[in-house]
Amino acid sequence: MISKELIDKINALAKKSKTVGLSSEEKEEQARLRKEYLAGFRENFKKQVESIEVIKDEN
């Protein structure tokens, strides 16, 4: 699940990266958080796609 805290932390690290730069530990954390975010995104997207029902109109 993608939490608000996860997104906030990713955004904070991205902003810091653009302004003052990140330490090696922060870069590792950023990469880990991005992987976690993408895994959650893919899981949610897969569930949405699997729940789609195609209805063919014969008219």
Secondary structure, DSSP 8 states (H G I E B T S, - for coil): ---HHHHHHHHHHHHHHHHT---HHHHHHHHHHHHHHHHHHHHHHHHHHHT--------
